[in-house]
Amino acid sequence: MRLAHLHLPHTTPFSRVSHLQQTLTTRLLTHKKLASPGSISSQEPSNPSATLSKTPPSPPDPTIITFTPNPVYTTGRRDLPPSNTSPPSTTNPILSLPPALEPIRSLFTPDGTKPAKAEYHPTLRGGQTTYHGPGQMVAYTILDLKRLGLTPRCHIRVLENSVIDLLKSYGVEGFTTEDPGVWVNPVSGSRSASGSALQPRKITAVGVHLRRNISSFGIGLNVTDEPMWFFKQIVACGLEGKEATSLQGVGVPGLEVGDVAAAFVEKFVSRVNADFACGENSLGEKIDEVYQVREEDLLNSV
């Protein structure tokens, strides 16, 4: 199996990546429908001149998109607005926000000649409200979990363990807790904003969506301290009293998001292959190759 990796090197509108992700997800779902028993394309032609093949089409390659969005707050299914879930438009200029974001409504409103400080987008991923933006590496995995031998729970575990493996390569110990995501201990001598003893801090958010075992969304790993101000404006992921941090915040400065993205994909592939493709009694296909792909190639491929 080959894995496509698209890295968008510049800060990117969140809606652009959402559209691309939806295109890839739809492509995988369409293939699954065509290849399923009983579908028209999977049936033997009734006459020799029929153009339908008895062999199902090859599945689209799984894809990982890595990017950094413009400042954006997103909500998951557990934290959607009470009514309208669409961004404002000319016909509906009032932005409907979930309760978690009402206190910072001014961030989403232009001020005179100054643009809004952040966007807001509701999503179908799991979880609640979080922030993505400059200084962060976001990775969306568009995969057929069945093909990789992953259950939904294993999928989350692979994402978390891939981040933990990545952090270890930078000399940082990451771990999971009863709360979602990947956590680290603060550097020695640090104090919280209130001056109290520090608790573990969240360095990576995890939130996914599944439809017929096709995954979308993924992780957001804080590389620099740039996202910290935005996190402090909300109760991220509904975790009261828990703070966020970054690789820079735990003593690993100077990293480029693109390098972190490439390293994450490498760790992800290693985890999938070791735990679900190459081990004893493993059921998944092995990822033999990761290849770089351009956005236009993905959109134009059939």
PyMOL commands that set and color helices and strands:
alter all, ss='L'
color gray80, all
select helices_A, chain A and resi 14-35+40-42+77-79+99-108+145-148+152-169+228-231+236-238+248-250+257-277+295-300
alter helices_A, ss='H'
color red, helices_A
select strands_A, chain A and resi 2-7+63-67+72-75+119-122+130-132+136-142+174-175+182-184+201-211+214-222+289-292
alter strands_A, ss='S'
color yellow, strands_A
deselect
rebuild
show_as cartoon
